[in-house]
Amino acid sequence: ISIPGEYARLEAMRALRHGLHVFLFSDNVPIEDEIALKRYAVERGLLCMGPDCGTAYLSGVGIGFANVVPRGPVGLIAASGTGLQAVVSGIANLGSGVSHGIGVGGRDLSAEVGGLMTFAALDWLDSDPGTELIVLVSKPPDASVLPRLQKRLARLSKPAVICCVGATAVASSPGVDWVDDLAATAAMAVARLQKKDYTPRPFEAPLRVRELL
């Protein structure tokens, strides 16, 4: 759905009532509309991706601004677009592939929305037989949401790699690795799949970069 945000709730709700997952590309959707749509979707076992969702991959089908990447065992959840694109491209360059990539919108882990679609997507990927490892990419979750997110991640039956760009560092726990940038997210995910140790690659030649800048 890609219409002005003030009208998006009407069309998105119509789709959800017909049992359809929704890819909500529209921006400027009032947050109260986002909450209502996601609550309705969660109650019916449906996805409401977005709003302002630019990229998704469902069963090998790219939606929106999607890179061509191979199918594979990594299931991803991300805010909307560029972070998801960067990580799936990194995973593909390292020789693996993507089962699904679910965009949840940039406000999903806010205090108001409370992670409604992130938690639903975690449940879906955790039960998906084609997903062996889960990746979550987001902005920092609200302080009220982070503890619930950590508890849900601890209950996953599959390993996970988490990158909340700009967030205060969170210690990794068994089966759940927290990293701090998108390149490391892809590298860590592929290393875990291959059952290899992951060593962060140091930033090289900072003085040369400054000279170029």
N, C-alpha and C positions, 0 to 999 in steps of 0.2 A: 504494500500500500504506500503510495507516494502522492499525497495530496496535502494541501495546507494543514498545519497541525491542528487548527481549531476544529476541523471537520474529521480528523482521523479516527476519533473514538467511535463515531457512528459506523464507519465502514469496517473498522477492525472488529467491533463487537458483532456486526452482522456476519462476518466470516467465522468468528469463534462460535457463534450460535449454530452455524452449519457444520461444526466439527472440524474446521480447518485450522491448521497452524498459521500463524501470521508473521510475515516479515515486514515490519513497520519502518519504512525508510524515512517517513516524514519527521521533520524536526519541529521545534516550537510546540510540541504537544504538552498541554498543561499537566503538571505532575499528578494532579488528582485523577486525570484521565488515565495516565499510565498505571497508577495503582489499581484503579477499577478494572482495567483490561487484564492486568497480570493476575489479579485475584480470581477473576472469572476463568482465565485460562488454566491456572493451577488447579482449581476445583474440578476441571474437566479433563485433566491430563494432557493439555495442549501447550504448545510453545507460543508465546507472544514475544518475538524478538524485536528489540528496540525500546522506545523510538530512537530515531537517528541511527538506525542500524544500517551500516554500509556494506557489510560482508557476512556471508554465512556459507557453510558447506553442509549439505544434508545428503547422506548416502551417495557421495561422489558428485553431487550436483552443486556447482558454485552459483550463489545468488548475489546479485549486486556487483560490487567491484571485487571480483574473485580472481586470484592467480590460478593458473593451471598447475595443479600438483597431483601426485599419484595418490591412489587410495592406500590406506595403511592403518596401523594400529593406534594412532594418537588421536584422542578426542579432545577438542579444545572448547573453552568458554572464554569469551572476551567481550569488552565493552561494546565495540561497534565495528571498527574497520582496520585502521592502519596497524595497530598492534597485532591483530589476528593475521593480517597479511604478512607482516614481517616474520612472525614465528612459523607459520606454515611454509613460507619460502625457505627459511633456515632449515626446517626439518627435511624438506625435499632436497635441498642442497647437500645434506648430510646422509642421504640415501634412504630415508624412511618416508612415511606417508600419513595421510589424514583419514580418519573414519568419519568424523563430523566436526564442524566448527560452528558453534552456536553464539551469535551475537546477542547480548542482553541489554545493550544501551548503557550509556555512561553514568546514569543515575541509579542503576539497579542496587548497588551496594551502599547507597545513601541511607541516612537514618529514616527518611520518609518511606522509601520503597522497601527497605529492609531485606534486600537480596532475594526477592520473591522468585525471579526467573533464574538467578544463579543457583539457588538451592534445587529448583526443579530440574535444571540442566545437569547438575551433579548427580541427581537420582537417575536421570535418563542414561547418562554415559556410564554410570556405575553398573547398570543392569544390561548394557548393550554388549552382546557377545563379540562384536567386531572391534571393540575398544579395549586395549590392554593397558593404556596409561592415559591419565587425564592431565591436561594443562589448563590452568586458569591465569588469564592476563587481565589486569584491571588497574584503575587508579586506586589510591589508598581507600580501603573500606572505612566507613564511619566507625568511630570508636565503639558505638553501641552494637555494631554488626560484627566486628572482627572476632569477638569471643565465640559467637555462634558459628561463624564460618570455620574457625579452628576446630570446634567440636565436630562439625559435620565432616570436615576433611579427615579427622582422626578415625571416623567410622567407615571410610571408603574401603572397599574390598580390593582396590587396585592402587598401584603407586600413583603419585601426583607430583607435579612440578608447579609451583605457584610464583607468579611475578606480579607484585603490586607496585608499579613504578612510582617511586618517590615516597613509598611508605617507610616508616621506621622498621629497621631490621627485625624479623621474626625468626626465632631459632627453629631449625628444621627438627622434625620428629620422625619416628620410624615410618617409612613409606611416604613421607611428605617432605619434599625439598623446597625451600624458599630461596629464590635467586633475585638479583636486583636489576637485571637488564634483559632485553629481548633476545640478544644473541646467546646469552648464557642459558636462557629458557629453552631454546631449540637444542643447544648442545647437551644440556643436562637431560632433556627428555630422551634423546637418541642414545646417550650413554646408558641411561637406566634400562632402556629396552634391550640393549646389547649386553647388559649386565657387566658394564665396565665402570671403572672409577672415573669420575669427572674432575678435572683440574682446571680451574678458571684460567683463561689465557690473559696474561697481563697486557695492559695497554702499552703499545710499543712506540718508541720515538716521539714522546710528547713535544720535545723541543723542535723537531722537524715539522710537526703539525703546526706549531705556533708560527714557525717561519713561513709556512705555506699560507696560513691565514693572514 
